[in-house]
Amino acid sequence: METRELKEVVKEKYGQAAVRARDGGQSACCGTAPSSDACCDPITSNLYDASQAGEVPDLALKASLGCGNPTALAELRAGETVLDLGSGGGVDVLLSARRVGPTGRAYGLDM
């Protein structure tokens, strides 16, 4: 598959996840099945506790294609800089931004 063709396939899949989330559905996590059916793995399901989920838009959580919660493991401090590669809906970027505060920076880079 050529690079251009691969990019189009990836963009289509991300677009489908965004439409599903907008329409009230859930996105798949780390795979192709809807999260309500396939994400019972403790590493890929229930990634964010209630307090974290309350800090970000509900639509961002629904559109997330995340496979982990790096903010649960990272020891972020005020003033630090964070780069989230493959940031998707931006959930981890938003949570990181709160932790590094106004003196820090949080960047999300995705397709």
NUVO-253769 format. One record per residue: x negated, y negated, z negated of N, C-alpha, C in turn; residue in three letters. Coordinates in steps of 0.02 Angstrom, whole numbers, padded with zeros to 5 digits, always signed. Each point is the difference from the previous one (the first is absolute). Layout:
BEGIN
XYZXYZXYZAla
...
This chain:
BEGIN
-00042+00059+00000+00042-00059+00000-00045-00062+00000Met
+00014-00047+00043-00039-00061+00004+00015-00046-00059Glu
-00046-00044-00016+00007-00045-00056+00063-00042+00005Thr
+00013-00027+00059+00060-00042+00009+00064+00040-00012Arg
+00001+00061+00025+00059+00043-00009+00008+00019-00074Glu
-00055+00014-00034+00003+00017-00071+00027-00059-00040Leu
-00023-00060+00015+00024-00060-00035+00075-00008+00009Lys
+00025+00013+00060+00072-00006+00012+00040+00051-00040Glu
-00026+00061-00006+00034+00052-00039+00002-00021-00073Val
-00055-00025-00027-00003-00021-00070+00048-00059-00011Val
+00000-00049+00045+00045-00057-00007+00073+00023+00001Lys
+00016+00049+00042+00068+00025+00004+00021+00033-00066Glu
-00045+00040-00029+00016+00034-00064+00009-00050-00057Lys
-00044-00050-00004+00007-00052-00051+00065-00039+00010Tyr
+00016-00013+00063+00063-00035+00015+00061+00040-00021Gly
-00002+00064+00011+00055+00043-00021+00008+00000-00076Gln
-00056+00000-00035+00003-00002-00074+00030-00065-00024Ala
-00018-00055+00032+00027-00066-00019+00075-00003+00013Ala
+00022+00027+00056+00073-00001+00016+00037+00044-00050Val
-00028+00059-00016+00033+00045-00049+00008-00036-00067Arg
-00053-00034-00022+00003-00036-00064+00051-00056+00003Ala
+00000-00038+00054+00047-00055+00007+00072+00025-00001Arg
+00011+00059+00029+00068+00027+00003+00020+00041-00061Asp
-00043-00001-00051+00018+00032-00063-00030+00069-00011Gly
-00038+00025+00049-00031+00065-00008-00067-00004-00032Gly
-00032+00056-00010-00067+00003-00029-00048+00020+00054Gln
-00062-00020-00007-00053+00020+00046-00032+00064-00025Ser
-00035+00033+00046-00037+00060-00019-00064-00019-00035Ala
-00022+00042-00045-00064-00012-00032-00048+00055+00021Cys
-00056-00020+00026-00053+00047+00019+00025+00056+00046Cys
+00050-00011+00039+00025+00052+00043+00057-00025+00043Gly
+00043+00047+00020+00053-00018+00046+00070+00008-00029Thr
+00007+00033-00056+00067+00010-00028+00020-00059-00043Ala
+00066-00014-00005+00022-00055-00042-00023+00011-00072Pro
-00018-00054-00034-00029+00006-00067+00048+00032-00049Ser
+00064-00009+00008+00047+00029-00047-00001+00076+00002Ser
-00021+00029+00056-00001+00073+00008-00069+00030-00012Asp
-00053-00036+00022-00065+00032+00003-00050-00025-00050Ala
+00014-00052-00035-00052-00029-00043+00010+00017-00073Cys
-00005+00062-00015+00005+00019-00070-00069+00011-00031Cys
-00052-00009+00038-00068+00005-00025-00014-00059-00046Asp
-00028+00011-00059-00012-00055-00047-00050-00051+00025Pro
-00041+00018+00049-00049-00048+00026+00033-00046+00052Ile
+00050+00025+00035+00029-00040+00055+00071-00024-00014Thr
+00027+00015-00057+00068-00023-00016-00001-00041-00064Ser
+00051-00040-00008+00005-00043-00059-00066-00035-00014Asn
-00026-00033+00051-00066-00031-00004-00003-00059-00047Leu
+00056-00035-00008+00000-00061-00039+00050+00005-00057Tyr
-00022-00018-00060+00047+00001-00056+00049-00058+00006Asp
+00049-00002-00043+00053-00050+00005-00027-00072-00003Ala
-00050-00012-00042-00026-00067-00005-00036-00021+00064Ser
-00037+00046+00031-00033-00015+00063+00051-00010+00056Gln
+00049+00044+00003+00051-00005+00052+00038-00065-00005Ala
+00009-00026-00061+00035-00062-00010-00040-00062+00022Gly
-00064+00009+00013-00043-00055+00020-00003-00011+00075Glu
+00027+00046+00039-00003-00006+00073+00070+00007+00030Val
+00009-00027+00060+00066+00006+00032+00020+00073+00011Pro
+00063+00014-00011+00026+00068+00008-00013+00026+00070Asp
+00008-00043+00050-00010+00021+00069-00072+00022+00012Leu
-00048-00032-00032-00070+00020+00007-00010+00071-00028Ala
+00031+00015-00056-00005+00068-00028+00032+00051+00047Leu
+00058-00017+00027+00033+00047+00045-00039+00012+00064Lys
-00035-00051+00024-00038+00006+00062-00070+00029-00011Ala
-00019+00009-00061-00068+00023-00014-00012+00070+00027Ser
-00056+00009+00031-00021+00066+00023-00059+00024-00042Leu
-00005-00027-00059-00058+00013-00042-00005+00072-00024Gly
-00061+00019-00014-00014+00067-00024-00035-00001-00068Cys
+00004-00056-00034-00031-00006-00064+00009-00070-00026Gly
-00018-00011-00062+00005-00065-00031-00069-00020-00025Asn
-00040-00032+00043-00067-00018-00022-00001-00051-00057Pro
+00053-00039-00007+00002-00049-00054+00005+00034-00068Thr
+00024+00062-00001+00003+00037-00063-00069+00023-00023Ala
-00047+00004+00047-00067+00024-00015-00051-00056-00004Leu
+00011-00052+00037-00049-00055+00003+00002-00042-00062Ala
-00058-00021-00022-00005-00045-00058-00010-00071+00026Glu
+00051-00027+00030-00004-00067+00029+00000-00053-00055Leu
-00040-00051+00011-00005-00055-00048+00012-00067+00035Arg
+00019-00049-00039+00011-00067+00027-00062-00023+00037Ala
+00012-00030+00059-00054-00028+00039-00031+00047+00051Gly
+00017+00064-00003-00029+00047+00048+00034-00006+00068Glu
-00033+00029+00050+00027+00003+00068+00016+00072+00016Thr
+00060+00011+00029+00024+00067+00017+00013+00003+00075Val
-00020+00055+00032+00016+00012+00070+00035+00066+00004Leu
+00063-00001+00022+00040+00061+00007+00003+00018+00074Asp
-00036+00053+00018+00000+00023+00069+00059+00046+00011Leu
+00037-00011+00054+00061+00039+00011+00054-00021-00047Gly
+00011-00065-00006+00043-00028-00052+00074+00010+00012Ser
+00021+00020+00059+00071+00013+00013+00045-00056-00022Gly
+00048+00015-00044+00048-00050-00023-00029-00049-00050Gly
-00060+00011-00022-00034-00048-00043+00011+00008-00075Gly
+00028+00056-00021+00016+00010-00071-00064-00007-00042Val
-00053+00035+00019-00061-00002-00040-00034-00068+00003Asp
+00007-00035+00057-00028-00067+00005+00036-00047-00049Val
+00066+00004-00001+00038-00043-00045-00016+00015-00074Leu
-00004+00064-00017-00016+00018-00069-00071-00022-00018Leu
-00047+00009+00047-00069-00021-00012-00005-00075-00008Ser
+00036-00037+00040-00001-00073-00004+00020-00024-00070Ala
+00050+00032-00028+00021-00019-00068-00056+00013-00051Arg
-00036+00055+00010-00052+00018-00048-00063-00042+00006Arg
-00017-00022+00061-00060-00042+00007+00016-00074-00010Val
+00064-00016-00002+00021-00068-00018-00018-00053+00050Gly
+00012-00062-00019-00009-00056+00046-00074-00014+00017Pro
-00046+00026-00039-00071-00009+00016-00028+00055+00043Thr
+00040+00053+00011-00022+00056+00041+00034-00002+00068Gly
-00015+00050+00041+00029+00005+00067+00019+00073+00012Arg
+00057+00010+00034+00020+00067+00020+00018-00003+00074Ala
-00033+00043+00039+00011+00002+00072+00026+00068+00019Tyr
+00047+00001+00047+00025+00062+00028-00015+00002+00074Gly
-00029+00054+00023-00017+00007+00070+00032+00063+00027Leu
+00041-00008+00049+00032+00057+00032+00000-00014+00074Asp
+00028+00044+00036+00001-00006+00073+00026-00066+00022Met
